[in-house]
Amino acid sequence: MFKLIISLGVLALARAAPQAADGDLDAVIAQIFGKPSSTIAPAVDNKNNLASTIVPPINTNTQTGVKSPCKTEDGADGTCVNYYLCNTDNNVITDGVGLIDIRVGDGKCPSYLDVCCIAPDTRDPIDPITPPPDKLPQRTGCGWRNPNGVGMATTGDNDSEAKFGEFPWMVAILKIEPVNDNDPEGQKLNVYVGGGSLIDPSAVLTAAHYVADRKPIRVRAGEWDTQTTKELYPYQDRDVSAIEIHKDFNKGNLFYDIAVLFLSKPMDMAPNVGIACLPPPRERVPGGTQCLASGWGKDKFGKEGHYQVILKKIQVPVVERKQCQAALRKTRLGHFFELHSSFMCAGGVAGKDTCKGDGGSPLVCPIEGDPDRYMQSGIVAWGIGCGEDGTPGVYVDVSNLRNWIDDKIAGKGLDTKLYSF
């Protein structure tokens, strides 16, 4: 399983750790866990003067387009090409027989997303193999999960990795920072800081404490493996032009930890980019409902952890408020702790908790009677530890704040019906 969030446990740990003089939560997080940029050193895209991926590639051949020679199963001389550029009978796209092993690939090529292809079967990059229309689900509306992924079939995902395009609403929140602090107008980096969800082509829902400093932010949709750009459908980057944070947001205790980011340009809908559904106002999910959280956060709690390369997911049950509050009162929060109305809970299974999620990322729950369709019930916020003792994780309650979201979306002239079902 995986541990993804640097913000879970902040509420309790921030109390135990020396406070920053100005009470800045970001400073407290940095003090406890270290700065994200020290863990993630993004690769620089010289063409755009910005990082092309969230973390640096392991092998330069996976990014630079260098074509490596290889031998096919029959011993023929071939060239390593992207899996969708080889027109063979076993191609993953054409019949679904072939599987891409995200662990080792076939061993013939530097990247697991490459296949060894002989010249007659190699396709031009401007004419890739794409899934035929009858294999692409014809769907309308929000919240459609792709449990088998899109554009390729994968194996080896035995460490909670999501399929490519499984959660098309999932986005990465990136802060734009200079390579050299003394040259703020020079080369820039995209530094991963948290997750979010696309609720409109022009709007993203996330946690307020990641964006409250108002620094330049970029949103990336359609990402999956952060060390490569070889997926069939590319990710999309958009700058954030405006940030709306709940007026009652408290960065000391994370009450009303919610924000909507408005993009400078709409995302283009694609098989790997879609919109999340939101629950009706104050319509909470019943306790015991099995929901899914996703993110690229750390594999361990604390500064020893490393950010994930491939998007990960975890299934957790919703926990009723009274039960959650009782569990939290048994922790360092004490017997008088009261769970604020802006929060909900999920998890509570020992060793399997939302501290393995990613701050600002969505917790999505199934829509009854609609297989493969989900609504976002929570936003990953905080927790006590990492589920070692089965304590539930705490999320922003999206249903309780739905009216606030609608108000901000409508205020920008956007249609609230896009994320309704």
N, C-alpha and C positions, 0 to 999 in steps of 0.2 A: 504494500500500500504506500501511499505517499503523503508527505506533509508539506503543505504549500504556503501557508500564510505567515507573513511577518507581523501582521497586526493582531492576530489572535493572541490573547493573553496580555495585550497591551494595557487593558484596564487595570488588571491586578498588578502586573509587573511595573507599570508606571507609578503605582502607589508605593511599591517597595523600593524602586530605584530613586536616586536623587533627582529631583525635578529641575528642569531647565529654569533659568531665572524668569523667563517670560511665560512659562507654562506651555510652550510650543510643543504639541504632541509629536511633530516630525523630529524635533530635537531629542525628545525622549526615546522615540523609536531608533534613531541613529545611535543614541547612547547605549541602548540595550543590544541592538542587533548589528550595528554598523551601517554604513551607507550602502544602498543598493548598487551604486556604481562601482563599489569595490569588489562586488561579487560578479557583476555582469560588465564585461568590457566589450561593448558592441563593435562589430566590424564596421569599417568606414567605407561607404560607397562614394568613390571619388567623383563619379558622374553627377550625383545629386548633392555632394558635399554633406551627406548624412549617412548614418548607419543603415545598411541594407537589410540586416537581420538583427534580431534582439540580442543574440549572443554570437560570438565569433565562430566561424566554421572550423570543424576539426581538420578537414582535409581540403586543401586549396582546390583540388580538382572538382570538388562538389559545387564550387561557386564560380570558378573562372571560365568554365566551359571547355577546359582542356579535355580532349578526347583520348582516352586510354585504350591501347590495344588489348584484346582479350581472346580467349578461345571459347567457342560454343561447346555445348554438350557433345556434339559430333566431332569436335576437334578442329572445326573450321576457324580460320582467322576472322575475327570480327572487331568491332569498335564499341566501346561503352557509350550508350546514348540513353536519354531519358526514356522511361518505360513506355510512354505514350508516343514515342517516335520510332518504334520497331513494329513492323507489320508482320507478326508471326502468328501461327495458329494458337499458341499458348498465351498470347498477349492478354493481360488482365482486363483491358478495356473491351476487347471484342467478344469474349465468351465467358469471362469470369473464372476460367479454370486455373490460371496462374495466380500465385499469391506472392506479394511482396513481403519479405521477412524484414521487419524493422530492426531486428537484432543484428543479423549478419548478412542479409541479402543472399546472393548465390555465391559470394566469395570471388567472383570474377572481376568485379568492378569496384572502384573506390567508394561509390555511393550506393546504398541499398535501393535508391530510387532509379538506378541505372540498370540496364540489361545489356547483355552481350549480343550484338546484332550484326549480321553479315550485310554487306553493302546493298544487295538487291532488296533487302527488307527494310532498309532505313528510310524513314519518311522525312520530308522537308519540315523544319520547325514551324513554318507558316501554315502547315497542313497536318496538325497532330491528329492522332486517333482520339475521337471523343465518343462518349457513350451514345448509342443510338437513341432517338427520341422515345422509343417504346420502353427503354430501360431507365429513363429519367422519370421520377414520379411527377405526375401532373397535379400540383397542389396550389391552392390559393389560401391566402390568409397567413396569420402569424404562427409561430411556435412549433414548426415542424422539425423534429429531430431526424437525423439520418443514422440510425443505429448501425448500419453496415457501411457507412461512409459513402463518399461519392468519387467517381473517377478512378478508383483503384480498390482492390481488395488486399487487406494486410493480415499478416500473422506475426507471431512473436510479441504481440501486445499483452504480455502477461504481468505487467507492472502498472496496471490501471491506466494505460494510455488510451486516449480517445481515438476513434477513427477519424480520418481526414474528412472534414466537413460535417462531423456528427452533430456539433452544436453551432449552427451557422450564425447564431446571434452573438457568439462569444467574441469579445474584442480585447485587445491589449491596450493599456494606457501607457503612453510613452512621454517622458519629459524630454524636451529638447535642451541639451546642455552643451556648452562649448568644450572642445577638447582641452583648450588652454584657458584657464580662468582669467589670465591676464590679457587675453585676446577674445573678448566676448563676441566679436563680429566675425571671427575666423571659423574654422572647421567645426561642425556640430556633430553630436552623437544623439541617437535615440536611446534613452535609458529607460528600461522597463521598470514601472513602479506599481502596477496592479492591473486588475481586470475590470471588465464592464460588460454591458449588454447593449446591443443595438435594438432600440424600440421604435425607431423611425429611420429612414435612410439618412436623415440629418440630425439624429439625436441619440445619445448614449446615456444609459443609467449606470451610476457607479456610487462608491462611497465617498462622502465629502472629505474625509480626512486625507485622502490622497491628492486632492486638487485644491484644497483650501488656500494654499500659498500663492495661487494665481500665476504660477510660472507658465511659460509657453508649453502647450501640451499637444500631442498628436495622438490620434486613435488609429489602430490597425485592426482591420476586419479580415476574416478569411485566413488568418495565420494558423499554422499547425506545428510543423517542425521548424523551430526558430534558427536552425543551423543550415538551412538549405532553401533555395527558391525553385526546386525542381518539381514541385507539385503541379498537376495539370492545370488547376485553376489558381491564379496568383492571389496574393493578399492585396488589400487596398489600404492606402494611408490617406488620412485627411487631417488637416489642422483644425484645432478647436477655436472657434471665433468668439464664443461666449460661454460662461459657466454660471449656472443657477444653483445656489446652495441654500438649503432650508434655513430660514431666518433664525430658527431655534437650535441650530446645530451647536453642540458644545464639544469642543475638542478635548476637554478634560475627561468627560465620561462617555463621549460618543453618542449622546442622545441625538436623535434626528440626523443620523450619519448618512445623508443622502444628497446626491447632486445629479443634475442633468447637464450634459455637455452638448453644446450645439456646434455642428460642423460647418466649416467654411464652404463645403460642397457636399452634396448627398453621396452616399455610397451607392454603387451600382449593384442591384440585386443579382446574385449568381448562385450556382449550386452550393457554394461554400459560404455564401453571405446572405443572411436572412434576418427577419425581425422576430424578437421574442414577444410572446403574449403576456399581458399583465392580468392579474386576478381582479374581479370586481371589487369596489370599495368595501372594506371591512369583512370580506368573505374569506375567512381563514381556513387553511387546510386542516383537516382532522388529524389528531395525533395518530402516529403509526404509519401515516402515508410515506411511502418510499420515494425519496426525491434524489436529484443528482446535482452535485456541485462540480465545477471544472475550473482549471487554471494552470498557470505555468510556474507557480511559486516554489518555495524551497522544499527539498526532500527531507530536511531535518529542521526542527524548531531551533531558532537561535542563529548566531552568526556562523556556526559551523556548517549550516545548510547551504545547498547549492540550488540555484534555480533550474527548473526542468527544461529539457530541450523540446520534447514533444508534449503537446497539450494532454493533461491528465484529467481523470474524472473519478468521483467517488459517490457511492450510494449511501444515503443516510436517512433515517426515519425522522419525521417531524415529532417533536415532543410538546405536549400540552403545556401551557404557560405555568400553571400551578406546580406541575411536576418539575418543570425546568427550574423554577424559582427555588423550590425545595432542594434540588440538587446543588444549585449554585450557593445556597446558604451553608452547605456543608464544606465549602471551600474557604479560602482565605478571605472571601468577601464578607463572611460572617453571618450571624443569625438574623440580622435586621435588613439584609439586602433585599431591595425591591426591584423586580425586573420592569424596566420602563416600558410604557405602551408602544414605543416606536420599535421594539424588538420582538422577535420570535425565536424559537429554538429548534434545533435538529441535531441528530447524532446521539451521543450517550452510549454508544457501543464501544467497549474498551478496545483501544488500538485502532479505532476507525471513527475519525471525527473530522469536523470541518476546519480544524487547524491544519488539515491536509488540503484545504481549499486555498483560495487566493483572495486577498482583500479586495473588495469592490466587485468581485465576480458573482455571477448569478447562481442562485439555488433554484432549480426548476422542478416543478411537480407535475405529474401527469394530469391531463384534462380528461375527466371521466367520459367514457363513451367514444373517445377519439384516439385510437392507438397511434403511437409515435408523435402525439402532439402534447406540448407542455406549456405551462405558464410559469412565469417567474414569481415565486412567492417570497424569496428572500435575497438579500445582498450580504455576502460574507462580511462580518464586522469584527467580532472578537470572541475570545474564549479563555478558559483557564487551563493552561497546559495544552497537551496535545492528545487528549482522549485516553491517557494512560489509566485513569481511574473511572472512565466511562462518563465523565461530566459532559453534558451537551454543549455544543457550540452555539454562539449567539449571532443572529442575523438581523439586519434591518427588515422590518415587517412591511413588505411592499403593499399589501392590501390595505393596511391602515393608513398608508401615505399616498394611496392612489389618487385621491382628489387633488393633492398638492402637485403630483406629477402632471395630471390632466391640465391643471391651471397653467403650469409653466410651458407645456407643449402647445396648448391653445394660444398662449400669449405670444408665441413666435409664429402663429399662423399655420401650424401643422395640424394634422388630422389625428385626433385621439382614437379614432376607429381602427387605425392600422394595427394597434396592439391589443384590440379588443376581440373577443370571440363569442 
